[in-house]
């Protein structure tokens, strides 16, 4: 078998909806059960990547037989029983009642697993088929090459629901056919008896018809003779092997029927108590019998026995009419009258059964039932009522009854009549007060009492009235069950069509509000309510209307309500599960009050989940009681709504991200080009406002006095409301330069703070670039000015000092030379020249010391700083730790300390200073602290500015702390190469 397990074999949700619709249409057209089951396994095979599909029906104890198969492996045929594998699909579904999967049959134990290996099956998935709440069978999908796809068992569950509807409809048709066959058989026997046929012929016909209605069994008519003895008058066997005996089972049945006068049955003869009997293995295993009453005595019995399995549970009921015919046939002339009456009854039943078969409208059927039943019993008052509440009945049809159609009957709890007894027991009832007589039988649909058929007369009713009414009630129940099955199928088809319409809208990428509106409209139509809405939850449980259908006046999209109250919406918020309120009167909360004041009486809500979290709720509101299945109807739309919103949000997020990145790129390009700050600020305000939906944006600079100046703005300024403002600080190199702020009349959109932050960072980068450019220009100018001033100072100091001394030295030496030439004494001139030369040398040494101290060059940083401190006129404490530093770094540290101490001496009015130089893992830390007046400001003097330039040139950082009256601390961190 070729494997179909490929990615291409997987069908999208649209194909699944088409497949479900085709099967639903097939069921709605009344196709045969076999045709529908074949269609289900075929559609399942086409949709999913498996090698074959099959449907099995359960028998007793989890045994299941194949009833439909598509593309099965060779040797696998309809009718084959599934292997008994405890952990296999069939038995696990039987135990759990839910969908299951088997990843590998290689891992399962048991002798019967060999059959799976023989067929080449490796894995599979299965879902239960539930018919009227009972496990009927299982839908399986198998593969012969590896495991099945994920969640296949849950996808199969949708087709299992269709299969269940098909089986229910087919069973209803089978019931109708069986009823028609039963009535035909009764008619044939009754006609035979009515013609005055010999009782033996009637008995033989009874046995034949019993076997015809219950094929594969044996039909027996027996007469009770002396105590403990019974004579078989007719025995008709159908496909019974030679050597099998019915005598023991017939004997046991006769004993019970004769003693009790009622029907009896044996489900397993082998388990009956008694001595060991070697013939039991060749004896019939089960049987059922009904008594034949003649002249108020138990005359005999009509029995059916089985040789291989228990009899159907309704065997006694089906035999009872035949037993009645047999009794009538043996009663002579009185029996002939009874037969004629029975013929009339069967004719009436047949007429009603034909209406059921033709799927006549419910009202026509109800009218026919009451008329036929009334006529048959003696033209008595007959009424068909439906149970519409606790102790409340509604008349749906009547013949000569006192209550008209549509009227409501309230039955008091202390009533002693037949109606109250049936409401309490769900059984036929006949209270009799001696003057009048009434009785009734319940109409049971899906194991619940739908209503009752009641007759009343001034005379005493016949003893068999309940039995005759029960047959009409059974026809009504069959018609209602069929109608419900058809309605469920049609409802499922409408649901799939509505879901498909919404799914196609979402798949086309329609706007979210359009998809949500479609959800509200389709959910309203499917749930049969007047008003639906889609609500979104806020983090505090409050809600906002996102879409509406059929809303009352004053209820509009965007309307909000707090999360308080006890309505269905608030219960969904608290429990994360579906909720309903059947009576809105007095329920707390804004939404319940709005709905109730608009004339609505009930509501239901189901959660809408997105990415595992609760997003909102889909709510249905009705002016009448909501159906029991309304939550299930809404749940499918809620799931689809979550998917649609998630997809729409993803598309919206992508568009928003693209727009955001484009806006950031435009501003970043301005920053990169070095555009003027005013233009950058304006671009930041414009782009931010556009991304935040036109909200007012203000870019403000902090001033020295604590105020702020707006440097750019965009958007219409509106009234500020609490909770609507957003602001982020613009930080430039660690300091707060200003802020980017927005506000509006409405709450800020999601992600607004993050978007402000990104644009604030771009503004900060532009400001930092501009400031750095300005600082660099100013620094260069200061370097040039400092160099010029240094040259002028050196020129002045050399000219006014050492140069003059050297000039005087030269003049004194010339005078000494002239005096020596004349022969005069030159001592005074030479002493003067020496004095001036020595003074010139000292002044030159002082100049050189000012440029680069000798103590620093010879003794390192420690000696240089100690030499520097020795010339300071205030006490200075020095703390120096760590090894020797590179020469250039020591020079830099020296001049940083020298300039800082110079500022202390010149400006601080300090009495003491501390100098600390410490080597750390991350670099070198320098700190100069004084106890002066503080208040140092780089903007008011050049001392700190020059110090900052020197630190920046060394790629370090400088921080200043100088509160008024609290001294000044200069901290510098330098990298160590």
Buried (B, 14 or more C-beta within 10 A) or exposed (E): BEBBBEEEBEBEBEEBBBBBBBBBEBBBEEBEBEBBBBBBBBBBBBBBBBBBBBBBBBEEEBBBBBBBBBBBBEEBEBEBEBBBBEBBBBBBBBEEEEBBBBBEBEEBEBEEBEBBEEBBBBBBBBBBBBBBEEBBBBBBBBBBBEBBBEEBBEBBBBBBBBBBBBBBBBBBBEBBEBBBBBBBBBBBBBBBBBEEBEBEBBBBBBBBBBBBBBEEBBBBBBBBEEEEEBEBBBBBBBEBEEEBBBEBBBEBBBEBBBEEEEBBBBBEBEEEEEEEEEEBEEBBBBBBBBBBBBEEEBBBBBBBBBBEBBBBEEBBBBBBBBBBBBBBBBBEEEBBEBBEBBBEBBBBBBEBBEBBBEBBEBEEBBBBBBBBBBBBBEEBBBBBBBBEEEBBBBBBBBBBBEBEBEEEBEBEEEBEBBBBBBBEEBEBBBBEEEEEBBBBBBBBBEEEBBBBBBBBBEEEBBEBBBBBBBBBBBBBBBBBBBBBBBEBBBBBBBBBBBBBBBBEBBBEEBEBEBBBBBBBBBBBBBBBBBBBBBBBBEEEBBBBBBBBBBBBEEBEBEBEBBBEBBBBBBBBBEEEEBBBBEEBEEBEBBBBBBBBEBEBBBBBBBBBBBEEEBBBBBBBBBEEEBBEEBBEBBBBBBBBBBBBBBBBBEEEEEEBEEEBEEBBEEBBEBBEEEBEBEEBBBBBBBBBBBBBEEBBBBBBBBEEEEEBEEBBBBBEEEEEEEEBEBBBBBBBEEEEBBBBBBBBEEEBBEBBEEBBBBBBBBBBBBBBBBBBEEBEEEBEEBEEEEEEEEEEEEEEBBEEBBBBBBEBBEBBBEBBEEBEEEEEEBEEBBEBBEBBBEBBEEBBEEBEBEEEBEBBEEBBBBBBBBBBBEEBEBEBEBEBEEEEBEEEBBBBBBBBBBBBBBBBBEBBEBEBBBBBBEBEEEBBBBBBBBBBBBBBEBEEEEBBBBBBBBBBEBEBBBEBEBEEEEBBBBBBBBEEE
